[in-house]
């Protein structure tokens, strides 16, 4: 967690409402806005985006986890399946770390709220799928 950085335009409204609100500027992509919690305005984060950010960080930057996981997978997966297995395990690890991150938010006075938006996610997934099915085939050869 970083100290609140209200210099970022994204957080100015929240800073006006609650200068003690805890914000995680490293998770700006997951920031949805703010909501009222126990009569105080606090930051809101999309849990699914947050899990994605944390999982991506595990997959790309946690050398200790990467090395341990590669050793665990040694002799258990095909070379062609290694990246998929690593990504799946990074997602699981990211979900665990996200749960650890947000657990104290429930009891904190100025801590954020994590929001799960299943209908929005479903609608976005459907929209992306619809766009793929409407794409026109383009031949890239001569």
N, C-alpha and C positions, 0 to 999 in steps of 0.2 A: 504494500500500500504506500502510495506517495502522499505527502502532505497536500492538502487542498491547493490547487493551482487555479485560482479564480482569475488569472490573467487570460485564460482561454475564454473566448467569447461564448463558447458552448455552456459554460457553467455560471455566467454572470447572473442570470435570473435567480438561480438557486442561491448564489452567494448573497443576493439582496434579501432573500427570504430567510435564510439560515446560514450565517457565516461559519457556523461550526459543523456544517454538513460534511461528512466524509465522502470524498470522491476518489476514484481510481483512474487517474489520467492515462495509465497504461492500458485501460480497457475502454477507451473512448468509443471504439466501434460498437460496443455493446450498450452504450449509454442511450437511454430512451427519453430521459427528461427527469422530472421530479414528481413526488407524490407525498401526501400527508401521512405521517406515521406518528402516532401518539402526540398529536397536535404540533408536530414539527415537520417542516419540509425537508425531505431527504432525496438523494439521488436514486434513480431506478435503472436497473440494468437488465437486459434481455438474457436470461439464463442460457438459452441455446447459443447465442453469439458468444457469450462469456466462455462456455464450454469449448467452443471452437477455437477461440483465441488461446486458451490455456493448453488445449491439445496440440495446437500448432506449435506453441512454444516448446512443449515437451519433445515433439517430433523433430524440430529443427535445431534446438539449442541446448537441450539437457544431455550433455555428453556422457555423464555418469549413467543416466537411464538408458541411453542409446547403447552404450557398451554392454551393460548388464543384459539388456533385452536381446542383443545380437548373440551373446553367449548362451542365453536361455533357448534361443531358436536354433542354435547350431545343431545340424543334423536332423532337424524336425520339420523343416519346410523346404520346398523346392526353390531354387534360385529365382525363378520367374515369379514366385509368390511372396518373396521376402518383403518387398516394399508394401504390399497390401497387408501382410501380417503386422509389420511395424506400425503402419498407420492405424490399424484396428486396435492394437495394444496401446498406442499413444492416445487414442480417443478414450479408451477405458481409463488410462492413467490420468488424462486431463479431466475426466468427469470426477474422479476421486479427489483430485486437487481442487477443483472448483467447489465441490461439496465442503471441503475443509476451509476454503476461503470464505464461503458465504455463511457457514454455520454460526459464527458469532454475530452476524448481522442482525439476527432476530432479537438479541438481547441488548444490542447497543443503542444508545440514545439518539445519536446522529448518524448511525450507519445506514447504508443503502438498503434498498429492497430489490430482490431478484424476482423477475416476472417471467412466467412461462406463457407463451401465446400460441397454443396448439392450432387454433383455427386460422390464424394469420400464417403460420408456418405451412399448414396444409394448402392454403390458397396460393402462397408463393411457389410452393413445389408444383402445384397444378399449373400455374401460369408458366413456369419454366418448362414444364413438360409440353404444354400446348405450343409454346414458341418453337421448341425443337421439332415437333411434328409438322409445323407450318413452314419450316425452312426449305428453301429450294436447293436441290442438289447442284453442286458446282464441281465440275471436273477440273482438276488441277494439272492434268498432263498436257501434252502438246495439243 
